[in-house]
Structure formats: structure tokens, C-alpha cells
Amino acid sequence: MTGELTYRPVGPSDAPWVADLITACHPDDPWDPAALRHRWQTSRPQWWHDRVVLFTGGRAVGVAEAEHPPWDHDPDRNGSLWWFVLPTAAETADRFLEEMERRLREAGTGRLLASCREDDHHLRAPMEAAGYRMERTERVWELDLVGGRERLVAMAEASRRRMRDQGIRLLTMGEETDPQLWPKLTRLQNETEADIPSSHPFHPRSEQEVRAFFQDPRVRPDRVWLARAGNELAAISFLTFPERGPSWTGYTACGRAFRGRGIARAVKMETLAQAIALGVDRVRTANDAANAPILHINETLGYRPVPGWLEYLRLL
Ligand SMILES: CC(C)(COP(=O)(O)OP(=O)(O)OC[C@H]1O[C@@H](n2cnc3c(N)ncnc32)[C@H](O)[C@@H]1OP(=O)(O)O)[C@@H](O)C(=O)NCCC(=O)NCCS
């Protein structure tokens, strides 16, 4: 397939067909239309966003999402790109990449961090040919909740005992009555997100953004697990429950003052035990390859690797 390429901006109302297109790029990881719509409706305010679908011969064959923070918050001018192209349209990838680079450069980007899946060789090849350097890797893993059922339920029970012994209370967000929940969750989110190994500078989230994050249609308050130490919020873990595609861990985090006591493991075990009780057969999670404690937890739970994500750097 060759010919003229055209680019069309897309937004929340396009989410259903764009989710289908992303799904066609990676059929083993279907995208949920409602989740994509929510992602685009709640993009970080004040940031620059550019979402583009690539067409050739009248057919949509690729999707890209580019963004950058306000430049006065980021003197190095980091922009990011996340992109997909159907393998059957691989020959369009180099021109699509050039077009997205042009847009990011025009928007003032100095350092471009571009992500693709590790088995997307048709996207890696043009990036490597253009001199991109691999900067980070994100491991993606899957846990079989059917084969691991008994072992995981026993691990959850052991974690519960350990939390009882330490006076840590495990409960869901739906059960939580603390009127200060959102300010506490915002503090926990910002303190812990800053500790995730990343090539991007950390930009704290407002309480409004944190609330929006939990309004994702795949997230349910009765399936978000919290750990409390007295009046303090110590940790959180939750799984997403999309209408299509696998359940993923949305986030697992433990406040700095509470680490190393098995609390993150305990909240995560509650999410897995609940998923088992709901009949979910497998769950996925994604972790930066340099995030040693969470990689260790996931290894001991029996997660097995599936294709991960690569982040490449190019100075524009
Ligand atoms: C990752 C995180 C959730 C762990 O919280 P925690 O409450 O300290 O975790 P736990 O105490 O339950 O378990 C940590 C485990 O990792 C192990 N560990 C800690 N540091 C480690 C390291 N550098 N290398 C290997 N293992 C390590 C601990 O020994 C423990 O293992 P064990 O359960 O077999 O004894 C916490 O560090 C955090 O919030 N980080 C920032 C947010 C984040 O990265 N979230 C996960 C990815 S999205």
C-alpha cells in the first residue's frame, strides 16, 4: 500500500472507532472505547495535546497522541509521542513519524520521548533509522488467576494477617467515610508518582485531576483498595474492569513513611482476591523495568511477561 497520507485530528467523540483501530494494531490487548473517551476528556488541562489519525487510500491505518506540559514548567521542553500503525500499513510509519515530529517541533519540543510496543518492529525500525536512542523499557505482565487461584487466595489471607498484626485496616474506597479522603489521596498520588522511575520530569496533579482519574469508567469505588494506618492513608491498589480487554492494575502505591511493611503487597492481594471472586480469569500490569520493589512483588505473585513497551529519545 502506497500513496498519499492524510492526517485527521480526533477527539473524545471519535473514541469508539479509534479504540477499534488501536485494537486492530494489537488484537491481544483490546482497547475499551469508554476508557479512551475518558482519557481524552480528562487530559491534563494547560498541556498541549495533539491526537491524530493517519489515513491512506481512504482507510485509517495509524493513531498518534502527542503532548507536552506548559514550557514554563519544563525548561528541557520534553514532549511525548505514543503511536500505533497497522502492520499491514508498515510502509507509512516513517512518514507518520516525520509528521508527528514536525508537529511536536513546531510546538517547541526539545526532547522527544516516543513510545511503542516492543514487538512493533515496523515502528522501531524508522525510529532507530532516524537516530532515536532507547531510553527506558516498561515490562508488561499477565497473571493467570485460574491456575493460581488457591496459591493467590492463601497469599491474600497471609497478607491480611500481617496487616491485622500491624493495626493496618484494609477497606475499599466505597467503604471509606473520611471527608479528607481526596486531599489525602492527592498527597499520596503525588508523593508516590514522583518515585516511579521515569525519563519525564514529574508534574504534580491537582485534587481535581486525581478525582477525574478515579472517574474512569473502568474504575469502581467498591473495587479500589485502601490501607489505613489510624487516620492516615498508607497505600492504594486497584484493578480496572473494562467492557472489553483484560483487567489491568490501575495503580499500586504506598506512602514513603509506610514502605517495607508488606502494605503494598496486601492492598494488591485484595484486588486479586476480589477479581478471583468475581470470576476474572487473568489480569495485567505494567512496570518500569527499573522499579525494583514492584517488579519483585509481581515476580513473587507469579506474573509472566507479555510484550512490553519501549521509550525512545530523540533530541529535536
Ligand atoms: C512499589 C511500592 C508500591 C512498594 O511499596 P511497599 O509497601 O514498600 O511494598 P511491600 O512492603 O509490600 O513490598 C516490597 C517488596 O519489595 C522488596 N523490595 C524493596 N526494595 C527492593 C529492591 N530495591 N529490590 C528488590 N526488592 C525490593 C521488599 O523486600 C518486599 O519484598 P517481600 O514482600 O518479598 O518482603 C512503593 O515503593 C511505591 O509506592 N513506589 C512508588 C509508586 C510505584 O512505583 N508504584 C508501582 C508501579 S505503578
The ligand as an ORCA input file, in Angstrom:
! r2SCAN-3c Opt
* xyz 0 1
  C       6.426     -0.017     44.857
  C       5.770      0.304     46.204
  C       4.267      0.314     45.986
  C       6.154     -0.757     47.222
  O       5.529     -0.440     48.446
  P       5.892     -1.241     49.821
  O       4.737     -1.049     50.754
  O       7.228     -0.861     50.273
  O       5.898     -2.722     49.323
  P       5.888     -4.034     50.232
  O       6.499     -3.730     51.569
  O       4.520     -4.624     50.216
  O       6.795     -4.999     49.371
  C       8.006     -4.586     48.854
  C       8.747     -5.841     48.461
  O       9.789     -5.432     47.565
  C      11.048     -5.780     48.148
  N      11.985     -4.722     47.761
  C      12.048     -3.465     48.214
  N      13.038     -2.810     47.579
  C      13.590     -3.682     46.711
  C      14.648     -3.608     45.784
  N      15.340     -2.472     45.610
  N      14.930     -4.690     45.026
  C      14.223     -5.841     45.172
  N      13.198     -5.988     46.067
  C      12.891     -4.898     46.816
  C      10.808     -5.847     49.640
  O      11.766     -6.650     50.273
  C       9.428     -6.507     49.647
  O       9.548     -7.878     49.343
  P       8.818     -9.029     50.206
  O       7.358     -8.717     50.204
  O       9.135    -10.285     49.461
  O       9.402     -8.951     51.575
  C       6.250      1.696     46.721
  O       7.654      1.707     46.706
  C       5.735      2.864     45.903
  O       4.661      3.388     46.173
  N       6.516      3.302     44.886
  C       6.109      4.412     44.041
  C       4.907      4.071     43.187
  C       5.168      2.856     42.313
  O       6.275      2.666     41.815
  N       4.131      2.036     42.120
  C       4.224      0.806     41.365
  C       4.271      0.940     39.920
  S       2.966      1.752     39.160
*
